[in-house]
Amino acid sequence: MTAPPSPHADPDPHVSSRPSRRRRFGAPAAFSLALAGTASCSPSGPGTITPTGGDRFFVSGYHPYWAPSSWEAYPWDALHRLYFFEIEVGADGAIADAHGWPEQWSGLVARAVEAGVPVVPTISMHDPDAFEVLFASPDAVARLVEEAIAILAGSGLGGLHLDFEVFRPVDLAARDGYTAFVARLARRMREVDPTLSLSVFALAFDDDDVYNERALAELADYLILQGYDFHHADDTRAGPTAAVAGWGRLNWESVLERFHGFGVPARQIVMAVPLYGYEWPVEGAQPGAATRGPGVTVPLAPAADVVPEMPRARERIAEHGLRRDEQSGSPYYSFQDATGWRQGWLEDAESLGSKYAFVRAHGLGGVAFFPLAYGDAAIWEGMRAALTPPRE
C-alpha cells in the first residue's frame, strides 16, 4: 500500500502522534440518506460464530493477495471468518483492481467452504483524493453499492468488509457521503440476504475527523479496530507496532477507551492483531531512538515463498537477541551494521498472549490477524490455547 503521511510533531519525543494505515507489506440534500431506522445487518446464518453472538471469541484474519498459496496452512479449524484482502475501488465507484477475485481464488473459497468458514471480500480504498471524489458523488456511490452487491453473487461468501483508510481532512460532503454509503449498502445487503454480515475497519485514531464512528458502529454488524502501526515504517521514532499499554496514547487501552466513548458495545469490537513488525535505521540503541530513514516490514514467520525479500522476525531475534520493553512488554532487538544502529520491534508469543488476555479481560468480540500469511503453526497453537475452545 502507499506510504502514510508523516506524523505530526508530538510533545513526547518517544511517542508518534498517530498510527498509519495498514500496508503490504454536511452532504448535499439530494445525496443525504436518512439514517434513522437503518439498523445494522442481521447476524450471519445459523451455526456461524459472530462477534456479537454467543459466548466464544471470534477468530478471523486477512488473506493478502500477495501471498497466493499461504491459505493452505491456515488454522481453518479455529477460524470463523476469512477476509480476502483486497478488492480496490476507484473514484468512479468501479472496481479498479480485484487482484484476481474471484477467478484466481476458487481453491481458497473451496477450502473455506469445506472448513465451514465464510469468506468475506474486503472492499478497499486508500487514496484521500479518490475518497473525496467518490463520496461526494451520488452517481459514483450508487455504482459502488451495486458493484459491491455483485461481488456477493459468488458461493461460500459470508458478507462484505469495508476498508476505507484516509489520513488527512476531507470535505464534510465526503465524510457524510461515506456514512450514507455504508447505510445504503447495509440496506441492500439485507434485501439480498439478511444473513450476510457487514463489517467496517476503523482507524485507531481519526485525528482528521474523516469518519462518523458512532454512526458506522450502528450500521455495521461489527468494527475491526486498527490495533497496529502505532509506530510505522515512516515514523520519526522506533517503537512498538502494537503496544497494549504505555507509549502515551499509542496503545490498545487508548484505542478501546476512544471507541467506548462512542458507545460501541464491547462485543461489537474486534481487535486487529499484527503478525509483523518494523526495523528502522536509528540513531542509537535505546528504545524509541530517532530513525535515520524509513523502516522495513519484518513479518513474524511466513513461508519461504511469501515476501522472500523481507527479513524474518525469528531469524533477527536468533541473530541479535531479544529485549523486552518495560512500558509495553513488546519485544525488540538492536544491532549495528556498516551504516550504524538498527532497531526492530515485533511480536512474539508473550506479546501476542498479552493481546489475547486484553480481549478476554475487556469482553471484546475477538481478534482479526493481519495478515494470516505471516503466521505459522506455533502462532496458531498459542491462539487456540487462549481463544478457541473445542468446537461442538
C-alpha positions, 0 to 999 in steps of 0.5 A: 500500500502507499506510504502514510503521511508523516506524523505530526510533531508530538510533545513526547519525543518517544511517542508518534502522534498517530498510527498509519494505515495498514500496508503490504507489506454536511452532504448535499440534500439530494445525496443525504440518506436518512439514517434513522431506522437503518439498523445494522445487518442481521447476524450471519446464518445459523451455526456461524460464530459472530462477534456479537453472538454467543459466548466464544471469541471470534477468530478471523484474519486477512488473506493478502493477495500477495501471498497466493498459496499461504491459505493452505496452512491456515488454522481453518479449524479455529477460524470463523471468518476469512477476509480476502484482502483486497478488492480496490475501488476507484473514484468512479465507484468501479472496481479498479483492481480485484487482484484476481477475485474471484477467478484466481481464488476458487481453491481458497473459497473451496477450502473455506467452504469445506472448513465451514468458514465464510469468506468475506471480500474486503472492499478497499480504498486508500487514496484521500483524493479518490475518497473525496471524489467518490463520496461526494458523488451520488452517481459514483456511490450508487455504482459502488453499492451495486458493484459491491452487491455483485461481488456477493453473487459468488458461493461460500461468501459470508458478507462484505468488509469495508476498508476505507483508510484516509489520513488527512481532512476531507470535505464534510460532503465526503465524510457524510457521503461515506456514512450514507454509503455504508447505510445504503449498502447495509440496506441492500445487503439485507434485501439480498440476504439478511444473513450476510454480515457487514463489517467496517475497519476503523482507524485507531485514531481519526485525528482528521475527523474523516469518519462518523464512528458512532454512526458506522458502529450502528450500521455495521454488524461489527468494527475491526479496530486498527490495533497496529502501526502505532509506530510505522515504517515512516515514523520519526521514532522506533517503537512498538507496532502494537503496544497494549499499554504505555507509549502515551496514547499509542496503545490498545487501552487508548484505542478501546477507551476512544471507541467506548466513548462512542458507545460501541458495545464491547462485543461489537469490537474486534481487535486487529492483531499484527503478525509483523513488525518494523526495523528502522535505521536509528540513531542509537540503541535505546528504545524509541531512538530517532530513525535515520530513514524509513523502516522495513516490514519484518513479518513474524514467520511466513513461508519461504515463498511469501515476501522472500525479500523481507527479513524474518522476525525469528531469524533477527531475534536468533541473530541479535537477541531479544529485549523486552520493553518495560512500558509495553512488554513488546519485544525488540532487538538492536544491532549495528551494521556498516551504516550504524544502529538498527532497531526492530520491534515485533511480536512474539508469543508473550506479546501476542498472549498479552493481546489475547488476555486484553480481549478476554479481560475487556469482553471484546468480540475477538481478534482479526490477524493481519495478515494470516500469511505471516503466521505459522503453526506455533502462532496458531497453537498459542491462539487456540490455547487462549481463544478457541475452545473445542468446537461442538 
